[in-house]
């Protein structure tokens, strides 16, 4: 069995890619900004006498699930497959060429991707742009050239990853698959850290990165709450009831976000402590 993981940002077309290549009508495809992939889901098909399994992987910065939940699910799946000696033949990382600028969520996904994969598997990674039919070819070329920048995909390409295009057809997808079927299978960095080195999730590079990002989110959230508190006091003094209502609602949303961040931090720390206790 040849296993290939399909990863990337929300709205890059991961599920669409899998549906087109496998011909499986049961693959749910998103029609908008919300991710249709809520869990790690493998889809298998026969191709040139081989059983190919494409693994649909949820994006970080998902609208419905926290990054902590997603990281745990991905690491649970990668650990289980590693223990069965089922290594990936490659990874197809998708990015929509329609994206006019590189957003913070795109960079967060890229950093997490790097921490999960490590450097050893980059020769088996296809950095693939999608949705070319929706852009002017010259604009698309300029954006693709921008992705080659050292701070974006350039570092990955310099260590063995290749830049590819998916043109939305089964034939185009199978061309990508063909590049990976003969690759030497390699373990991901996260598999090595959790299964071989017996690290807790918090001890892994991916876990540390997530914890750092949660701390940064907490800091931004607290600053926002302080600012809203000042504005709310001013609105009360000015007897501006309409602004008072708006700011109170914003304050409630910010407080809810802060509580969610705290819950994720507690879960990471709690799972780490529980795992350490098991080792005693």
NULUM-632664 format. One record per residue (C-alpha): x, y, z; residue number from 1. Coordinates in steps of 0.5 Angstrom, whole numbers, always signed. Each point is the difference from the previous one (the first is absolute). Last residue first. Layout:
N
@x = X y = Y z = Z marlum = NUM
...
END
This chain:
280
@x = +15 y = +13 z = +74 marlum = 280
@x = -2 y = +1 z = -8 marlum = 279
@x = -7 y = +0 z = +1 marlum = 278
@x = +0 y = +6 z = +4 marlum = 277
@x = +4 y = +4 z = -5 marlum = 276
@x = -6 y = -2 z = -5 marlum = 275
@x = -5 y = +3 z = +5 marlum = 274
@x = +4 y = +6 z = +1 marlum = 273
@x = +1 y = +1 z = -8 marlum = 272
@x = -7 y = -1 z = -1 marlum = 271
@x = -2 y = +5 z = +5 marlum = 270
@x = +5 y = +5 z = -2 marlum = 269
@x = -3 y = +0 z = -7 marlum = 268
@x = -7 y = +0 z = +2 marlum = 267
@x = +1 y = +6 z = +5 marlum = 266
@x = +3 y = +4 z = -6 marlum = 265
@x = -6 y = -2 z = -4 marlum = 264
@x = -5 y = +2 z = +5 marlum = 263
@x = +4 y = +7 z = +1 marlum = 262
@x = -1 y = +1 z = -7 marlum = 261
@x = -8 y = -1 z = +0 marlum = 260
@x = +0 y = +4 z = +6 marlum = 259
@x = +3 y = +6 z = -4 marlum = 258
@x = -4 y = -1 z = -6 marlum = 257
@x = -6 y = +0 z = +5 marlum = 256
@x = +2 y = +7 z = +3 marlum = 255
@x = +1 y = +3 z = -7 marlum = 254
@x = -7 y = -2 z = -2 marlum = 253
@x = -2 y = +3 z = +7 marlum = 252
@x = +4 y = +7 z = -1 marlum = 251
@x = -3 y = +0 z = -7 marlum = 250
@x = -7 y = +0 z = +2 marlum = 249
@x = +1 y = +5 z = +6 marlum = 248
@x = +4 y = +4 z = -5 marlum = 247
@x = -6 y = +1 z = -5 marlum = 246
@x = -5 y = +1 z = +6 marlum = 245
@x = +4 y = +5 z = +3 marlum = 244
@x = +0 y = +3 z = -7 marlum = 243
@x = -7 y = +1 z = -1 marlum = 242
@x = -1 y = +2 z = +8 marlum = 241
@x = +5 y = +6 z = -1 marlum = 240
@x = -1 y = +3 z = +7 marlum = 239
@x = +7 y = +4 z = -1 marlum = 238
@x = +3 y = -3 z = +6 marlum = 237
@x = -3 y = -7 z = -2 marlum = 236
@x = +3 y = +0 z = -7 marlum = 235
@x = +7 y = +2 z = +3 marlum = 234
@x = -1 y = -6 z = +5 marlum = 233
@x = -1 y = -4 z = -6 marlum = 232
@x = +6 y = +2 z = -4 marlum = 231
@x = +4 y = -1 z = +6 marlum = 230
@x = -2 y = -7 z = +1 marlum = 229
@x = +0 y = -1 z = -7 marlum = 228
@x = +8 y = +2 z = +0 marlum = 227
@x = +1 y = -5 z = +6 marlum = 226
@x = -4 y = -6 z = -4 marlum = 225
@x = +4 y = +1 z = -6 marlum = 224
@x = +7 y = +0 z = +4 marlum = 223
@x = -3 y = -6 z = +3 marlum = 222
@x = -2 y = -4 z = -6 marlum = 221
@x = +7 y = +2 z = -4 marlum = 220
@x = +4 y = -3 z = +6 marlum = 219
@x = -5 y = -6 z = +0 marlum = 218
@x = +2 y = -1 z = -7 marlum = 217
@x = +7 y = +0 z = +1 marlum = 216
@x = +0 y = -5 z = +5 marlum = 215
@x = -4 y = -4 z = -4 marlum = 214
@x = +5 y = +1 z = -6 marlum = 213
@x = +5 y = -2 z = +5 marlum = 212
@x = -4 y = -7 z = +2 marlum = 211
@x = -1 y = -2 z = -7 marlum = 210
@x = +7 y = +1 z = -2 marlum = 209
@x = +2 y = -4 z = +6 marlum = 208
@x = -5 y = -5 z = -2 marlum = 207
@x = +3 y = -1 z = -7 marlum = 206
@x = +7 y = +0 z = +2 marlum = 205
@x = -2 y = -6 z = +5 marlum = 204
@x = +1 y = +1 z = +8 marlum = 203
@x = -8 y = +2 z = +0 marlum = 202
@x = -2 y = -6 z = -4 marlum = 201
@x = +4 y = -4 z = +5 marlum = 200
@x = +6 y = -3 z = -2 marlum = 199
@x = +2 y = -8 z = -1 marlum = 198
@x = +6 y = +1 z = -4 marlum = 197
@x = -2 y = -5 z = -5 marlum = 196
@x = -8 y = +0 z = +0 marlum = 195
@x = -1 y = +8 z = +2 marlum = 194
@x = +6 y = +3 z = -3 marlum = 193
@x = +1 y = -5 z = -6 marlum = 192
@x = -7 y = +1 z = -2 marlum = 191
@x = +0 y = +8 z = +1 marlum = 190
@x = +6 y = +0 z = -5 marlum = 189
@x = -3 y = -4 z = -5 marlum = 188
@x = +2 y = -7 z = -2 marlum = 187
@x = +3 y = -1 z = -7 marlum = 186
@x = -3 y = -5 z = -6 marlum = 185
@x = +5 y = +0 z = -6 marlum = 184
@x = -3 y = +4 z = -6 marlum = 183
@x = -3 y = -5 z = -5 marlum = 182
@x = -7 y = +2 z = +1 marlum = 181
@x = +1 y = +8 z = +1 marlum = 180
@x = +1 y = +3 z = -7 marlum = 179
@x = -5 y = -5 z = -3 marlum = 178
@x = -5 y = +3 z = +5 marlum = 177
@x = +1 y = +7 z = -3 marlum = 176
@x = -1 y = -2 z = -7 marlum = 175
@x = -7 y = -3 z = +3 marlum = 174
@x = -2 y = +6 z = +2 marlum = 173
@x = +1 y = +4 z = -7 marlum = 172
@x = -4 y = -6 z = -3 marlum = 171
@x = -6 y = +0 z = +5 marlum = 170
@x = +0 y = +8 z = -1 marlum = 169
@x = +0 y = +6 z = +4 marlum = 168
@x = +6 y = +3 z = -3 marlum = 167
@x = +5 y = -2 z = +5 marlum = 166
@x = +7 y = +3 z = +0 marlum = 165
@x = +6 y = -2 z = +3 marlum = 164
@x = +6 y = +3 z = +4 marlum = 163
@x = +5 y = -5 z = +2 marlum = 162
@x = +3 y = -2 z = +7 marlum = 161
@x = +7 y = -1 z = +1 marlum = 160
@x = +3 y = +4 z = +5 marlum = 159
@x = +1 y = +6 z = -4 marlum = 158
@x = -8 y = -1 z = -2 marlum = 157
@x = -2 y = +0 z = +8 marlum = 156
@x = +4 y = +7 z = +1 marlum = 155
@x = -3 y = +3 z = -6 marlum = 154
@x = -7 y = -2 z = +2 marlum = 153
@x = -1 y = +7 z = +4 marlum = 152
@x = +5 y = +4 z = +3 marlum = 151
@x = +5 y = -2 z = -5 marlum = 150
@x = -4 y = +2 z = -6 marlum = 149
@x = -3 y = -5 z = -5 marlum = 148
@x = -7 y = +2 z = +2 marlum = 147
@x = +1 y = +7 z = -3 marlum = 146
@x = +2 y = -4 z = -7 marlum = 145
@x = -7 y = -3 z = +1 marlum = 144
@x = -3 y = +6 z = +1 marlum = 143
@x = +3 y = +3 z = -6 marlum = 142
@x = -2 y = -6 z = -4 marlum = 141
@x = -7 y = +1 z = +2 marlum = 140
@x = -1 y = +7 z = -2 marlum = 139
@x = +3 y = -2 z = -7 marlum = 138
@x = -4 y = -6 z = -1 marlum = 137
@x = -7 y = +5 z = +2 marlum = 136
@x = -3 y = -4 z = +6 marlum = 135
@x = -6 y = -5 z = +1 marlum = 134
@x = +2 y = -5 z = -4 marlum = 133
@x = +7 y = -1 z = +4 marlum = 132
@x = -4 y = -3 z = +6 marlum = 131
@x = +6 y = -3 z = +3 marlum = 130
@x = +7 y = +1 z = +2 marlum = 129
@x = +4 y = -7 z = +2 marlum = 128
@x = +6 y = +0 z = +5 marlum = 127
@x = +2 y = -8 z = -2 marlum = 126
@x = +3 y = -3 z = +6 marlum = 125
@x = +4 y = -6 z = +0 marlum = 124
@x = +7 y = +3 z = +0 marlum = 123
@x = -3 y = +4 z = +6 marlum = 122
@x = +0 y = -6 z = +4 marlum = 121
@x = +7 y = +1 z = +4 marlum = 120
@x = -1 y = +7 z = +1 marlum = 119
@x = -6 y = -1 z = +6 marlum = 118
@x = -7 y = -2 z = -2 marlum = 117
@x = -4 y = +3 z = +6 marlum = 116
@x = +4 y = +6 z = +2 marlum = 115
@x = +0 y = +2 z = -8 marlum = 114
@x = -8 y = -1 z = -1 marlum = 113
@x = -1 y = +4 z = +7 marlum = 112
@x = +5 y = +6 z = -3 marlum = 111
@x = -4 y = +0 z = -7 marlum = 110
@x = -7 y = -1 z = +4 marlum = 109
@x = +2 y = +6 z = +4 marlum = 108
@x = +2 y = +4 z = -6 marlum = 107
@x = -6 y = -1 z = -4 marlum = 106
@x = -4 y = +2 z = +6 marlum = 105
@x = +4 y = +7 z = +0 marlum = 104
@x = -2 y = +1 z = -7 marlum = 103
@x = +4 y = +0 z = -6 marlum = 102
@x = -3 y = +5 z = -5 marlum = 101
@x = -4 y = -1 z = -6 marlum = 100
@x = -2 y = -7 z = +1 marlum = 99
@x = -3 y = -3 z = -6 marlum = 98
@x = +6 y = -4 z = -1 marlum = 97
@x = -3 y = -5 z = +5 marlum = 96
@x = +5 y = -4 z = +4 marlum = 95
@x = +0 y = -7 z = +0 marlum = 94
@x = +6 y = -5 z = +4 marlum = 93
@x = +0 y = -6 z = -3 marlum = 92
@x = +4 y = -5 z = +4 marlum = 91
@x = +4 y = -6 z = -1 marlum = 90
@x = +1 y = -8 z = +0 marlum = 89
@x = -3 y = +0 z = +7 marlum = 88
@x = +2 y = -5 z = +5 marlum = 87
@x = -4 y = -6 z = +2 marlum = 86
@x = +4 y = -4 z = +5 marlum = 85
@x = -6 y = -1 z = +4 marlum = 84
@x = +3 y = +4 z = +6 marlum = 83
@x = +1 y = +5 z = -5 marlum = 82
@x = -7 y = +0 z = -2 marlum = 81
@x = -3 y = +1 z = +7 marlum = 80
@x = +5 y = +6 z = +1 marlum = 79
@x = -2 y = +3 z = -6 marlum = 78
@x = -7 y = +0 z = +2 marlum = 77
@x = +1 y = +2 z = +7 marlum = 76
@x = +4 y = +6 z = -2 marlum = 75
@x = -5 y = +2 z = -5 marlum = 74
@x = -6 y = +0 z = +5 marlum = 73
@x = +5 y = +3 z = +6 marlum = 72
@x = +2 y = +6 z = -5 marlum = 71
@x = -8 y = +1 z = -2 marlum = 70
@x = -2 y = +0 z = +7 marlum = 69
@x = +5 y = +5 z = +2 marlum = 68
@x = -1 y = +4 z = -6 marlum = 67
@x = -7 y = +1 z = +2 marlum = 66
@x = -6 y = -3 z = -4 marlum = 65
@x = -6 y = +4 z = -4 marlum = 64
@x = +3 y = +5 z = -4 marlum = 63
@x = +7 y = -3 z = -1 marlum = 62
@x = +6 y = +4 z = +1 marlum = 61
@x = +4 y = -7 z = -1 marlum = 60
@x = -2 y = -4 z = -6 marlum = 59
@x = -3 y = -6 z = +0 marlum = 58
@x = +3 y = -6 z = -4 marlum = 57
@x = -3 y = -4 z = -5 marlum = 56
@x = +5 y = -6 z = -1 marlum = 55
@x = +1 y = -3 z = -7 marlum = 54
@x = +0 y = -8 z = +0 marlum = 53
@x = +3 y = -3 z = -6 marlum = 52
@x = -1 y = -7 z = -2 marlum = 51
@x = +5 y = -2 z = -5 marlum = 50
@x = -2 y = -4 z = -7 marlum = 49
@x = +1 y = +7 z = -4 marlum = 48
@x = -5 y = +3 z = +5 marlum = 47
@x = -5 y = -3 z = +4 marlum = 46
@x = -3 y = +5 z = +5 marlum = 45
@x = +0 y = +1 z = +8 marlum = 44
@x = -3 y = +6 z = +4 marlum = 43
@x = +3 y = +2 z = +7 marlum = 42
@x = -3 y = +5 z = +4 marlum = 41
@x = +3 y = +4 z = +6 marlum = 40
@x = -6 y = +4 z = +3 marlum = 39
@x = -4 y = +6 z = -2 marlum = 38
@x = +1 y = +1 z = -7 marlum = 37
@x = -5 y = +5 z = -3 marlum = 36
@x = +4 y = +6 z = +2 marlum = 35
@x = -4 y = +6 z = +0 marlum = 34
@x = +1 y = +6 z = -5 marlum = 33
@x = -4 y = -3 z = -6 marlum = 32
@x = -3 y = -6 z = -3 marlum = 31
@x = +3 y = -5 z = +4 marlum = 30
@x = +1 y = -7 z = -4 marlum = 29
@x = -2 y = -6 z = +4 marlum = 28
@x = +3 y = -7 z = -3 marlum = 27
@x = -6 y = -5 z = -1 marlum = 26
@x = +1 y = +1 z = -8 marlum = 25
@x = +6 y = -4 z = +0 marlum = 24
@x = +4 y = +1 z = -6 marlum = 23
@x = +6 y = -1 z = +3 marlum = 22
@x = +4 y = +6 z = -3 marlum = 21
@x = -6 y = +5 z = -1 marlum = 20
@x = -3 y = -1 z = +7 marlum = 19
@x = +7 y = +0 z = +3 marlum = 18
@x = +2 y = +7 z = -3 marlum = 17
@x = -7 y = +3 z = +2 marlum = 16
@x = +1 y = -3 z = +7 marlum = 15
@x = +7 y = +4 z = +0 marlum = 14
@x = -3 y = +6 z = -3 marlum = 13
@x = +4 y = +6 z = +2 marlum = 12
@x = -6 y = +3 z = +4 marlum = 11
@x = +3 y = -2 z = +7 marlum = 10
@x = +8 y = +0 z = +0 marlum = 9
@x = +4 y = -6 z = -2 marlum = 8
@x = +1 y = -8 z = +0 marlum = 7
@x = -2 y = -6 z = -4 marlum = 6
@x = +4 y = -6 z = +3 marlum = 5
@x = +2 y = -5 z = -5 marlum = 4
@x = +0 y = -8 z = +2 marlum = 3
@x = +3 y = -5 z = -5 marlum = 2
@x = -3 y = -7 z = +2 marlum = 1
END
